[in-house]
Amino acid sequence: MSELDAVVVGGGISGLATAHCLARSGLKVELWESASRVGGKIHTASQDGYCLDSAASMVMNLRNEVDAFIETSGLDTSKLPRAPGNKRYVLDASRLQEVPTGFGKLLRTPLLSTAGKLRLLAEPLVGRGKDPHESVAAFVGRRLGREFLEKVFEPYLAGPLASDVDHAEAVSTMPRLRALESRYGSLALGALLHKCLSRGSAARPQAFSFSGGMASLIDGLARNGGFRLRKGLHANGIWPVKGGWMVAGSADKQSRTVFARQLVLSTPAGAAARLVHALDPLLAELLGGIDYAPIKVVHTGFERARVGHPLGGSGFLVPRHSGFECNGCLWISSLFPGHAPAGKVLLTTYLGGARNPAAAGWDQTRCLDAVSPMLRKLLAARGEPDMVHIASHQSALPLYHGRYSERLSRIAAHLEQLPGLHLEANYRGGVSVRDRILCAQAAASRILRQQQEKPARTSIWLDSSKLPDVAAATGTIS
Ligand SMILES: Cc1cc2nc3c(=O)[nH]c(=O)nc-3n(C[C@H](O)[C@H](O)[C@H](O)COP(=O)(O)OP(=O)(O)OC[C@H]3O[C@@H](n4cnc5c(N)ncnc54)[C@H](O)[C@@H]3O)c2cc1C
C-alpha cells in the first residue's frame, strides 16, 4: 500500500493549487480527479478560431502572492494581460452607463441622482452595523444608500457571483468591505487609509488570462505541479487511522486505497458531504446544506462590422427588473483580442444564477431568445451570430447565503475534531481564482506546520464495522 504525505481529492483550481503548493514544499502528494480531465469548472474550448472559457475567463489580481504563484508554476510566459482600458458598464434605463471609479467620476456620473450622490458622500457619517449576519442589501443600503445598492451592487452580485443581494451574507460575500467598516468605521475613510498604508507593498491591480485561455493555468499546474496526478479516479471512502487517513477510490473496475498523513478534499460541498458522512453526519449535513446556483455561459461570435457599439471596455452588468433575462455580458475580444479571430468579436453572456435558476434547463434556442434581443438593443448587433457555443453548469457557484459565516464556523469546529482533514474549495474563502490560489497557499503553510508537529496528533480511529465497503475492495491501481 502506498504511503503519502498528502492526498488531494478534486482537480479543480482549488485542488491543483493546493497540491502544487504542498508538492513545492517537498511533500509527496497525489491528486485524485474523478473526471477524465482536470480543471473542474475551468475549461477552455476552441471553436472556429475563438478561445472559449466555460467558467473563469480571467484572474483579477490584487496580491503579490498570486504573481509569485504564477511565476513558480512556470506560467509567466503564457500570461496574457488584459488590453488597456478598464471601463465597465451597467445597464440603466435602457442605456449602458460607465460604472464610476474614483471620486471625480462619481460626482459626474449620470448613473446616480444628486440625492444618490449626496447619500454616498454621507457614508463616513453612518454608524457601524449591529447584525453580524446582515445581508449585502442591508449592509450596502445602510452604508451607501439604496440607489447605489440597486444600480451597482445588485448587478455585481447577480453577475460575477451569481448571487442575490437580499440573501447573501455581507461578511462572507464581501469580507474586505465589512472589515473596513469594523476597523475604521467607514468604507471610504478605511479604503483611503488602507491605500496610504499599503503604498509600495500592494500589487498593482491587474486582470490577466493566458494565451491558451484559462485552461493553460490548469494544464501548467497538471504538468509541472510536482505531484502525482491520477485522472479518472473517484474517491469514495475516507477514514481516520493512526497518524493520518486512509483514502479509497475507484476507476473503472479497479480500486485504489492509500494511506496519507494529510487529506485535502477540494470537491464541491455535496461531494465532500458524501465522503465525510460515515464519520461525521453533522459535518455532512452542514456541507450538504450549501446551495449552488446554476449558470449558462453563452458565447456568441460576430463580424466586427456587424456590432455597432465601440466595445471599449470589459462589458456590462444587468440589474434586476431591467426587462432582460441576462446577468451580464463580457466583451472578451476587447479584453483579450487574441481570443477571437481577426475581424471578429466575442461576446460572452451569463444567464441563470440565483436570480433565474430556471435558465439551467434552457436549450440553445431559448438561450439565444434571451441573449440576442439584448445584444441587438444595447450593442447594436445585427443579424445572427456566426458562432454560438454554450457551457452549462448545474451547480456553478456556491451561494454564501443566510448565516453562512456561522455555517463555516461550525464546519471549522467539526474539522478541529478530525485532525489531518482539510476542506479547500470555493465554498470556503472566496470563489475567484485569486482567492483559490491564496487559500491554497495558506492551507499548504498550515499543513506543513502540522507535518512538522511531532509526534503526530492523535486521530480518531473508527472501528472496522464503520469502514466504508470500499476498504475491503481488492485489486489496486499502482
Ligand atoms: C460561469 C463562471 C464564471 C466564472 N468566472 C470567473 C472569473 O472570471 N474569474 C475568477 O476568478 N473566477 C471565476 N469563476 C469562479 C471559478 O471559476 C470557480 O470558483 C473555480 O473554478 C472553482 O474551483 P474549485 O476547484 O473550487 O471547484 P471545481 O472546479 O468544481 O472542482 C472540483 C473538482 O472535484 C472533482 N471531484 C468531485 N468529487 C470527486 C471525487 N469524489 N473524487 C475525485 N474528484 C472529485 C470534480 O470532478 C471537479 O473537477 C467563475 C465560475 C463560473 C461557474
The ligand as an ORCA input file, in Angstrom:
! r2SCAN-3c Opt
* xyz 0 1
  C     -19.526     30.707    -15.237
  C     -18.427     31.033    -14.267
  C     -17.614     32.135    -14.494
  C     -16.567     32.429    -13.607
  N     -15.740     33.493    -13.874
  C     -14.672     33.721    -13.073
  C     -13.701     34.707    -13.435
  O     -13.781     35.359    -14.490
  N     -12.650     34.900    -12.595
  C     -12.488     34.159    -11.454
  O     -11.517     34.392    -10.724
  N     -13.370     33.187    -11.122
  C     -14.450     32.934    -11.904
  N     -15.304     31.920    -11.594
  C     -15.098     31.127    -10.358
  C     -14.098     29.977    -10.503
  O     -14.008     29.537    -11.832
  C     -14.544     28.796     -9.623
  O     -14.866     29.237     -8.320
  C     -13.429     27.749     -9.511
  O     -13.033     27.331    -10.787
  C     -13.912     26.549     -8.680
  O     -12.814     25.706     -8.463
  P     -12.843     24.514     -7.411
  O     -11.583     23.759     -7.606
  O     -13.143     25.027     -6.044
  O     -14.114     23.596     -7.798
  P     -14.394     22.759     -9.126
  O     -13.895     23.472    -10.304
  O     -15.844     22.427     -9.074
  O     -13.525     21.426     -8.965
  C     -13.913     20.337     -8.153
  C     -13.352     19.058     -8.760
  O     -13.590     17.963     -7.857
  C     -13.828     16.803     -8.644
  N     -14.488     15.795     -7.793
  C     -15.711     15.859     -7.213
  N     -15.930     14.750     -6.456
  C     -14.824     13.979     -6.570
  C     -14.442     12.721     -6.004
  N     -15.264     12.042     -5.162
  N     -13.236     12.194     -6.336
  C     -12.385     12.858     -7.168
  N     -12.695     14.073     -7.722
  C     -13.893     14.626     -7.412
  C     -14.714     17.339     -9.771
  O     -14.746     16.436    -10.867
  C     -14.022     18.664    -10.075
  O     -13.038     18.508    -11.063
  C     -16.355     31.595    -12.464
  C     -17.167     30.487    -12.254
  C     -18.191     30.191    -13.136
  C     -19.033     28.952    -12.907
*
